[in-house]
Amino acid sequence: MGILSWIVVGLLAGWLAGLVVKGGGFGCIGDIVVGVIGGLLGGFLASYFFHIGDPMSGINVESILIAFVGAVIFVIILRLITGRRS
């Protein structure tokens, strides 16, 4: 997956994760970073637990969903570590 695809999927996943998990988002750049890290985390979890060969394969619903789940997990971990509550 190209860098532009990672940024687009990361932006969408980070933005959605910021909306779903209580509290505000992390700003545009922060949402991209959270989404890309969430995509990596979600891709690892999807390939490890569900044996999906290439979970992050471009800009599609499956990639956005996997990145979103990873981003939600990552945001929850971040909020637990930093104690940020809104």
N, C-alpha and C positions, 0 to 999 in steps of 0.2 A: 504494500500500500504506500503510495507516495506521501510526501510530507504535507502537501496541500490537503489530501484526503484526511490525514491524521488531524490537521488543524480544524477542518470543518466538522468532522465527527467529534473531536474533542470539545469544540465550542458548543455543539448541540448537547452532547452528553453532560458537560459541566453545567450548562445553563439549566437543563432539566433537573439535574441532581440538586442544584441550588434551590430550585422551586419546590422540590419534593421534600427535602430534609428541612426541618424547621430552621428559620433564620434567613438572613439575606445571603446573596451570592458573594463571590469573591472579586467582582469586577470582570471586565472583558478578558484581560490577560490571565487573571487568576482562574476564571472558568475554563479557559483553554488549557491551562496547565493541569487543573484538576481533571478535566475530561480526558486529556492524553494519558495521564497517569492512571486514571480509571480504566481507560481502554487497555492499557498494558496489564493492569490487574485483572480486569474482566476477561481479557484474552487468555491470560495464564490460567485462570480458574476454569474457563470454558474448555480449554484444551486438556487440563488435568482431570477434571471431574467428569466431563461429558465426551471426552475424546473427539472433539471437533478439530479437524485437520488445520484449517486456516480460519479462525474465528473472526479476524479483522481483515476482510477482503475487499475493502473499498467503501464507498458511500452507499450504503444500503440499510434496510431496516434491521437486519440481523446485527450488523456491526454497530449501529447506533444503540441498539438494545443491550448488547454485551458491554459496550463502553459506558452506557448509562448505569447498569447494575454495578460495574466496577467503580464508577465515580461516586455512586451513593455509598458504597462500602467505604471508599476512601474518605469522603466527607464526614461520615460518622466517626471514623477513626481519628480524623483531624479534630473534630469537635470534642471527642473524648480526651485527647491529649492536651489540647489548648484550653479546654473548659469554656469555650466561647458559647454563650447562650444569648439568644435574642428574643 
